[in-house]
Each structure stands twice: as structure tokens, then as C-alpha cells.
């Protein structure tokens, strides 16, 4: 599945915002409702996924930049 470049670059931020929204909703419901625990779990999952995407893309970006600098040095 191919995503547009601007959406692909913003996915970690979108997941981060979704996670904060879910956790905020869980606190708003004051954990007395059954669904508030599900919202909290979904929020934590979104935050973990956001951090994972950010770290993986950061490593790939660093590797691509190192490869590009090596190719330029070899010319």
C-alpha cells in the first residue's frame, strides 16, 4: 500500500495525537466506566506505535544519509 509522501511523513505525529486523545478521554471518564480502561490501553498502544515508527524512520534516514555521503566521497 502506497501512501502520499506528506501523509507518510506525518504518521508518527498522527499516532501521537490519537494516543493523547485516547488517554485524555480515559481520564475524562475517570476510570469508573468499563470503557475507560480500553481507551487508556488504546492510547498507550498508539503512543508506543508512534515512538516505534519515529525510531525506525530515524535509523533509516541516518543510514540513507551515510550511504549518500559515502557515494559522494567515492566520486
PDB file as gemmi writes it, atoms N, CA and C in Angstrom:
CRYST1    1.000    1.000    1.000  90.00  90.00  90.00 P 1                      
ATOM      1  N   UNK A   1       0.838  -1.170   0.000  1.00  0.00           N  
ATOM      2  CA  UNK A   1       0.000   0.000   0.000  1.00  0.00           C  
ATOM      3  C   UNK A   1       0.884   1.235   0.000  1.00  0.00           C  
ATOM      4  N   UNK A   2       0.665   2.094  -0.946  1.00  0.00           N  
ATOM      5  CA  UNK A   2       1.463   3.307  -1.071  1.00  0.00           C  
ATOM      6  C   UNK A   2       0.684   4.489  -0.521  1.00  0.00           C  
ATOM      7  N   UNK A   3       1.364   5.298   0.262  1.00  0.00           N  
ATOM      8  CA  UNK A   3       0.756   6.494   0.831  1.00  0.00           C  
ATOM      9  C   UNK A   3       1.421   7.722   0.236  1.00  0.00           C  
ATOM     10  N   UNK A   4       0.692   8.818   0.134  1.00  0.00           N  
ATOM     11  CA  UNK A   4       1.327  10.058  -0.313  1.00  0.00           C  
ATOM     12  C   UNK A   4       2.455  10.451   0.651  1.00  0.00           C  
ATOM     13  N   UNK A   5       3.479  11.091   0.119  1.00  0.00           N  
ATOM     14  CA  UNK A   5       4.675  11.415   0.899  1.00  0.00           C  
ATOM     15  C   UNK A   5       4.347  12.253   2.133  1.00  0.00           C  
ATOM     16  N   UNK A   6       3.479  13.267   1.987  1.00  0.00           N  
ATOM     17  CA  UNK A   6       3.193  14.130   3.133  1.00  0.00           C  
ATOM     18  C   UNK A   6       2.443  13.379   4.236  1.00  0.00           C  
ATOM     19  N   UNK A   7       1.579  12.445   3.893  1.00  0.00           N  
ATOM     20  CA  UNK A   7       0.891  11.643   4.890  1.00  0.00           C  
ATOM     21  C   UNK A   7       1.860  10.656   5.539  1.00  0.00           C  
ATOM     22  N   UNK A   8       2.719  10.052   4.739  1.00  0.00           N  
ATOM     23  CA  UNK A   8       3.705   9.089   5.243  1.00  0.00           C  
ATOM     24  C   UNK A   8       4.638   9.730   6.268  1.00  0.00           C  
ATOM     25  N   UNK A   9       5.052  10.959   6.007  1.00  0.00           N  
ATOM     26  CA  UNK A   9       5.970  11.639   6.915  1.00  0.00           C  
ATOM     27  C   UNK A   9       5.290  12.052   8.217  1.00  0.00           C  
ATOM     28  N   UNK A  10       3.984  12.249   8.195  1.00  0.00           N  
ATOM     29  CA  UNK A  10       3.271  12.723   9.373  1.00  0.00           C  
ATOM     30  C   UNK A  10       2.613  11.613  10.187  1.00  0.00           C  
ATOM     31  N   UNK A  11       2.739  10.367   9.785  1.00  0.00           N  
ATOM     32  CA  UNK A  11       2.095   9.275  10.509  1.00  0.00           C  
ATOM     33  C   UNK A  11       2.498   9.173  11.980  1.00  0.00           C  
ATOM     34  N   UNK A  12       3.770   9.307  12.340  1.00  0.00           N  
ATOM     35  CA  UNK A  12       4.091   9.250  13.775  1.00  0.00           C  
ATOM     36  C   UNK A  12       3.370  10.340  14.579  1.00  0.00           C  
ATOM     37  N   UNK A  13       3.252  11.531  14.015  1.00  0.00           N  
ATOM     38  CA  UNK A  13       2.550  12.605  14.706  1.00  0.00           C  
ATOM     39  C   UNK A  13       1.060  12.306  14.821  1.00  0.00           C  
ATOM     40  N   UNK A  14       0.476  11.726  13.790  1.00  0.00           N  
ATOM     41  CA  UNK A  14      -0.941  11.362  13.828  1.00  0.00           C  
ATOM     42  C   UNK A  14      -1.194  10.320  14.905  1.00  0.00           C  
ATOM     43  N   UNK A  15      -0.322   9.315  14.997  1.00  0.00           N  
ATOM     44  CA  UNK A  15      -0.470   8.294  16.037  1.00  0.00           C  
ATOM     45  C   UNK A  15      -0.281   8.902  17.425  1.00  0.00           C  
ATOM     46  N   UNK A  16       0.632   9.850  17.559  1.00  0.00           N  
ATOM     47  CA  UNK A  16       0.862  10.514  18.833  1.00  0.00           C  
ATOM     48  C   UNK A  16      -0.386  11.287  19.270  1.00  0.00           C  
ATOM     49  N   UNK A  17      -0.976  12.023  18.363  1.00  0.00           N  
ATOM     50  CA  UNK A  17      -2.185  12.782  18.671  1.00  0.00           C  
ATOM     51  C   UNK A  17      -3.334  11.846  19.038  1.00  0.00           C  
ATOM     52  N   UNK A  18      -3.466  10.740  18.322  1.00  0.00           N  
ATOM     53  CA  UNK A  18      -4.517   9.769  18.637  1.00  0.00           C  
ATOM     54  C   UNK A  18      -4.304   9.178  20.029  1.00  0.00           C  
ATOM     55  N   UNK A  19      -3.067   8.872  20.371  1.00  0.00           N  
ATOM     56  CA  UNK A  19      -2.771   8.329  21.686  1.00  0.00           C  
ATOM     57  C   UNK A  19      -3.103   9.299  22.800  1.00  0.00           C  
ATOM     58  N   UNK A  20      -2.735  10.554  22.624  1.00  0.00           N  
ATOM     59  CA  UNK A  20      -3.047  11.567  23.626  1.00  0.00           C  
ATOM     60  C   UNK A  20      -4.555  11.749  23.747  1.00  0.00           C  
ATOM     61  N   UNK A  21      -5.254  11.706  22.622  1.00  0.00           N  
ATOM     62  CA  UNK A  21      -6.716  11.848  22.654  1.00  0.00           C  
ATOM     63  C   UNK A  21      -7.365  10.687  23.401  1.00  0.00           C  
ATOM     64  N   UNK A  22      -6.918   9.464  23.148  1.00  0.00           N  
ATOM     65  CA  UNK A  22      -7.484   8.310  23.849  1.00  0.00           C  
ATOM     66  C   UNK A  22      -7.210   8.376  25.353  1.00  0.00           C  
ATOM     67  N   UNK A  23      -5.994   8.727  25.733  1.00  0.00           N  
ATOM     68  CA  UNK A  23      -5.658   8.807  27.152  1.00  0.00           C  
ATOM     69  C   UNK A  23      -6.432   9.939  27.828  1.00  0.00           C  
ATOM     70  N   UNK A  24      -6.577  11.049  27.127  1.00  0.00           N  
ATOM     71  CA  UNK A  24      -7.370  12.157  27.677  1.00  0.00           C  
ATOM     72  C   UNK A  24      -8.819  11.743  27.876  1.00  0.00           C  
ATOM     73  N   UNK A  25      -9.362  11.007  26.930  1.00  0.00           N  
ATOM     74  CA  UNK A  25     -10.738  10.530  27.066  1.00  0.00           C  
ATOM     75  C   UNK A  25     -10.876   9.568  28.238  1.00  0.00           C  
ATOM     76  N   UNK A  26      -9.877   8.735  28.452  1.00  0.00           N  
ATOM     77  CA  UNK A  26      -9.920   7.801  29.581  1.00  0.00           C  
ATOM     78  C   UNK A  26      -9.910   8.559  30.903  1.00  0.00           C  
ATOM     79  N   UNK A  27      -9.079   9.586  31.009  1.00  0.00           N  
ATOM     80  CA  UNK A  27      -9.055  10.373  32.241  1.00  0.00           C  
ATOM     81  C   UNK A  27     -10.335  11.190  32.406  1.00  0.00           C  
ATOM     82  N   UNK A  28     -10.895  11.637  31.296  1.00  0.00           N  
ATOM     83  CA  UNK A  28     -12.148  12.392  31.361  1.00  0.00           C  
ATOM     84  C   UNK A  28     -13.281  11.521  31.904  1.00  0.00           C  
ATOM     85  N   UNK A  29     -13.257  10.241  31.555  1.00  0.00           N  
ATOM     86  CA  UNK A  29     -14.288   9.321  32.041  1.00  0.00           C  
ATOM     87  C   UNK A  29     -14.001   8.839  33.460  1.00  0.00           C  
ATOM     88  N   UNK A  30     -12.879   9.228  34.029  1.00  0.00           N  
ATOM     89  CA  UNK A  30     -12.479   8.982  35.420  1.00  0.00           C  
ATOM     90  C   UNK A  30     -12.368   7.512  35.801  1.00  0.00           C  
ATOM     91  N   UNK A  31     -12.123   6.648  34.899  1.00  0.00           N  
ATOM     92  CA  UNK A  31     -11.861   5.232  35.146  1.00  0.00           C  
ATOM     93  C   UNK A  31     -12.967   4.524  35.946  1.00  0.00           C  
ATOM     94  N   UNK A  32     -14.120   5.141  36.075  1.00  0.00           N  
ATOM     95  CA  UNK A  32     -15.240   4.454  36.726  1.00  0.00           C  
ATOM     96  C   UNK A  32     -16.066   3.679  35.709  1.00  0.00           C  
ATOM     97  N   UNK A  33     -15.869   3.987  34.445  1.00  0.00           N  
ATOM     98  CA  UNK A  33     -16.586   3.296  33.380  1.00  0.00           C  
ATOM     99  C   UNK A  33     -15.722   2.169  32.825  1.00  0.00           C  
ATOM    100  N   UNK A  34     -16.384   1.143  32.340  1.00  0.00           N  
ATOM    101  CA  UNK A  34     -15.665  -0.019  31.809  1.00  0.00           C  
ATOM    102  C   UNK A  34     -14.803   0.347  30.606  1.00  0.00           C  
ATOM    103  N   UNK A  35     -15.304   1.225  29.759  1.00  0.00           N  
ATOM    104  CA  UNK A  35     -14.600   1.569  28.522  1.00  0.00           C  
ATOM    105  C   UNK A  35     -13.376   2.442  28.743  1.00  0.00           C  
ATOM    106  N   UNK A  36     -13.268   3.085  29.891  1.00  0.00           N  
ATOM    107  CA  UNK A  36     -12.120   3.968  30.111  1.00  0.00           C  
ATOM    108  C   UNK A  36     -10.802   3.193  30.115  1.00  0.00           C  
ATOM    109  N   UNK A  37     -10.812   1.967  30.613  1.00  0.00           N  
ATOM    110  CA  UNK A  37      -9.588   1.155  30.577  1.00  0.00           C  
ATOM    111  C   UNK A  37      -9.219   0.778  29.142  1.00  0.00           C  
ATOM    112  N   UNK A  38     -10.220   0.527  28.321  1.00  0.00           N  
ATOM    113  CA  UNK A  38      -9.960   0.231  26.913  1.00  0.00           C  
ATOM    114  C   UNK A  38      -9.390   1.457  26.202  1.00  0.00           C  
ATOM    115  N   UNK A  39      -9.923   2.629  26.517  1.00  0.00           N  
ATOM    116  CA  UNK A  39      -9.412   3.854  25.920  1.00  0.00           C  
ATOM    117  C   UNK A  39      -7.963   4.090  26.351  1.00  0.00           C  
ATOM    118  N   UNK A  40      -7.681   3.859  27.631  1.00  0.00           N  
ATOM    119  CA  UNK A  40      -6.325   4.047  28.120  1.00  0.00           C  
ATOM    120  C   UNK A  40      -5.357   3.083  27.435  1.00  0.00           C  
ATOM    121  N   UNK A  41      -5.758   1.832  27.282  1.00  0.00           N  
ATOM    122  CA  UNK A  41      -4.926   0.842  26.598  1.00  0.00           C  
ATOM    123  C   UNK A  41      -4.688   1.198  25.143  1.00  0.00           C  
ATOM    124  N   UNK A  42      -5.738   1.668  24.483  1.00  0.00           N  
ATOM    125  CA  UNK A  42      -5.584   2.093  23.089  1.00  0.00           C  
ATOM    126  C   UNK A  42      -4.649   3.289  22.987  1.00  0.00           C  
ATOM    127  N   UNK A  43      -4.738   4.201  23.938  1.00  0.00           N  
ATOM    128  CA  UNK A  43      -3.860   5.371  23.930  1.00  0.00           C  
ATOM    129  C   UNK A  43      -2.406   5.005  24.122  1.00  0.00           C  
ATOM    130  N   UNK A  44      -2.148   4.111  25.058  1.00  0.00           N  
ATOM    131  CA  UNK A  44      -0.770   3.665  25.283  1.00  0.00           C  
ATOM    132  C   UNK A  44      -0.242   2.939  24.047  1.00  0.00           C  
ATOM    133  N   UNK A  45      -1.083   2.126  23.439  1.00  0.00           N  
ATOM    134  CA  UNK A  45      -0.676   1.414  22.211  1.00  0.00           C  
ATOM    135  C   UNK A  45      -0.339   2.388  21.096  1.00  0.00           C  
ATOM    136  N   UNK A  46      -1.138   3.422  20.936  1.00  0.00           N  
ATOM    137  CA  UNK A  46      -0.863   4.429  19.912  1.00  0.00           C  
ATOM    138  C   UNK A  46       0.445   5.165  20.184  1.00  0.00           C  
ATOM    139  N   UNK A  47       0.701   5.481  21.452  1.00  0.00           N  
ATOM    140  CA  UNK A  47       1.949   6.170  21.789  1.00  0.00           C  
ATOM    141  C   UNK A  47       3.164   5.285  21.532  1.00  0.00           C  
ATOM    142  N   UNK A  48       3.060   4.010  21.867  1.00  0.00           N  
ATOM    143  CA  UNK A  48       4.173   3.079  21.621  1.00  0.00           C  
ATOM    144  C   UNK A  48       4.411   2.930  20.117  1.00  0.00           C  
ATOM    145  N   UNK A  49       3.344   2.809  19.345  1.00  0.00           N  
ATOM    146  CA  UNK A  49       3.477   2.669  17.890  1.00  0.00           C  
ATOM    147  C   UNK A  49       4.081   3.934  17.284  1.00  0.00           C  
ATOM    148  N   UNK A  50       3.695   5.096  17.790  1.00  0.00           N  
ATOM    149  CA  UNK A  50       4.250   6.354  17.307  1.00  0.00           C  
ATOM    150  C   UNK A  50       5.751   6.415  17.558  1.00  0.00           C  
ATOM    151  N   UNK A  51       6.172   6.045  18.755  1.00  0.00           N  
ATOM    152  CA  UNK A  51       7.596   6.054  19.080  1.00  0.00           C  
ATOM    153  C   UNK A  51       8.363   5.045  18.229  1.00  0.00           C  
ATOM    154  N   UNK A  52       7.763   3.890  17.997  1.00  0.00           N  
ATOM    155  CA  UNK A  52       8.409   2.867  17.172  1.00  0.00           C  
ATOM    156  C   UNK A  52       8.606   3.361  15.742  1.00  0.00           C  
ATOM    157  N   UNK A  53       7.562   3.941  15.162  1.00  0.00           N  
ATOM    158  CA  UNK A  53       7.683   4.477  13.804  1.00  0.00           C  
ATOM    159  C   UNK A  53       8.759   5.552  13.728  1.00  0.00           C  
ATOM    160  N   UNK A  54       8.782   6.437  14.710  1.00  0.00           N  
ATOM    161  CA  UNK A  54       9.760   7.509  14.708  1.00  0.00           C  
ATOM    162  C   UNK A  54      11.189   6.969  14.779  1.00  0.00           C  
ATOM    163  N   UNK A  55      11.424   5.994  15.653  1.00  0.00           N  
ATOM    164  CA  UNK A  55      12.776   5.444  15.794  1.00  0.00           C  
ATOM    165  C   UNK A  55      13.208   4.695  14.541  1.00  0.00           C  
ATOM    166  N   UNK A  56      12.326   3.903  13.956  1.00  0.00           N  
ATOM    167  CA  UNK A  56      12.681   3.147  12.755  1.00  0.00           C  
ATOM    168  C   UNK A  56      12.996   4.094  11.606  1.00  0.00           C  
ATOM    169  N   UNK A  57      12.179   5.112  11.428  1.00  0.00           N  
ATOM    170  CA  UNK A  57      12.428   6.055  10.337  1.00  0.00           C  
ATOM    171  C   UNK A  57      13.687   6.874  10.582  1.00  0.00           C  
ATOM    172  N   UNK A  58      13.977   7.178  11.831  1.00  0.00           N  
ATOM    173  CA  UNK A  58      15.199   7.912  12.144  1.00  0.00           C  
ATOM    174  C   UNK A  58      16.425   7.086  11.777  1.00  0.00           C  
ATOM    175  N   UNK A  59      16.393   5.804  12.113  1.00  0.00           N  
ATOM    176  CA  UNK A  59      17.522   4.928  11.764  1.00  0.00           C  
ATOM    177  C   UNK A  59      17.675   4.799  10.253  1.00  0.00           C  
ATOM    178  N   UNK A  60      16.567   4.656   9.543  1.00  0.00           N  
ATOM    179  CA  UNK A  60      16.634   4.539   8.086  1.00  0.00           C  
ATOM    180  C   UNK A  60      17.158   5.822   7.460  1.00  0.00           C  
ATOM    181  N   UNK A  61      16.740   6.951   8.010  1.00  0.00           N  
ATOM    182  CA  UNK A  61      17.195   8.230   7.471  1.00  0.00           C  
ATOM    183  C   UNK A  61      18.702   8.402   7.683  1.00  0.00           C  
ATOM    184  N   UNK A  62      19.184   8.033   8.860  1.00  0.00           N  
ATOM    185  CA  UNK A  62      20.614   8.128   9.130  1.00  0.00           C  
ATOM    186  C   UNK A  62      21.412   7.204   8.222  1.00  0.00           C  
ATOM    187  N   UNK A  63      20.896   5.988   7.998  1.00  0.00           N  
ATOM    188  CA  UNK A  63      21.590   5.043   7.119  1.00  0.00           C  
ATOM    189  C   UNK A  63      21.613   5.554   5.686  1.00  0.00           C  
ATOM    190  N   UNK A  64      20.513   6.132   5.236  1.00  0.00           N  
ATOM    191  CA  UNK A  64      20.455   6.662   3.873  1.00  0.00           C  
ATOM    192  C   UNK A  64      21.403   7.849   3.713  1.00  0.00           C  
ATOM    193  N   UNK A  65      21.488   8.693   4.731  1.00  0.00           N  
ATOM    194  CA  UNK A  65      22.392   9.838   4.653  1.00  0.00           C  
ATOM    195  C   UNK A  65      23.850   9.380   4.654  1.00  0.00           C  
ATOM    196  N   UNK A  66      24.182   8.364   5.444  1.00  0.00           N  
ATOM    197  CA  UNK A  66      25.542   7.843   5.469  1.00  0.00           C  
ATOM    198  C   UNK A  66      25.896   7.217   4.125  1.00  0.00           C  
ATOM    199  N   UNK A  67      24.978   6.503   3.535  1.00  0.00           N  
ATOM    200  CA  UNK A  67      25.198   5.884   2.235  1.00  0.00           C  
ATOM    201  C   UNK A  67      25.389   6.941   1.159  1.00  0.00           C  
ATOM    202  N   UNK A  68      24.600   8.005   1.245  1.00  0.00           N  
ATOM    203  CA  UNK A  68      24.713   9.078   0.268  1.00  0.00           C  
ATOM    204  C   UNK A  68      26.043   9.804   0.394  1.00  0.00           C  
ATOM    205  N   UNK A  69      26.507  10.031   1.626  1.00  0.00           N  
ATOM    206  CA  UNK A  69      27.787  10.706   1.809  1.00  0.00           C  
ATOM    207  C   UNK A  69      28.949   9.832   1.347  1.00  0.00           C  
ATOM    208  N   UNK A  70      28.847   8.529   1.530  1.00  0.00           N  
ATOM    209  CA  UNK A  70      29.879   7.624   1.044  1.00  0.00           C  
ATOM    210  C   UNK A  70      29.911   7.613  -0.479  1.00  0.00           C  
ATOM    211  N   UNK A  71      28.742   7.649  -1.103  1.00  0.00           N  
ATOM    212  CA  UNK A  71      28.693   7.656  -2.556  1.00  0.00           C  
ATOM    213  C   UNK A  71      29.282   8.954  -3.113  1.00  0.00           C  
ATOM    214  N   UNK A  72      29.033  10.071  -2.446  1.00  0.00           N  
ATOM    215  CA  UNK A  72      29.583  11.349  -2.897  1.00  0.00           C  
ATOM    216  C   UNK A  72      31.089  11.392  -2.679  1.00  0.00           C  
ATOM    217  N   UNK A  73      31.574  10.775  -1.629  1.00  0.00           N  
ATOM    218  CA  UNK A  73      33.009  10.767  -1.351  1.00  0.00           C  
ATOM    219  C   UNK A  73      33.759   9.898  -2.368  1.00  0.00           C  
ATOM    220  N   UNK A  74      33.079   8.863  -2.869  1.00  0.00           N  
ATOM    221  CA  UNK A  74      33.700   7.951  -3.821  1.00  0.00           C  
ATOM    222  C   UNK A  74      33.776   8.506  -5.218  1.00  0.00           C  
ATOM    223  N   UNK A  75      33.055   9.562  -5.504  1.00  0.00           N  
ATOM    224  CA  UNK A  75      33.048  10.113  -6.864  1.00  0.00           C  
ATOM    225  C   UNK A  75      34.266  10.863  -7.185  1.00  0.00           C  
TER     226      UNK A  75                                                      
END                                                                             
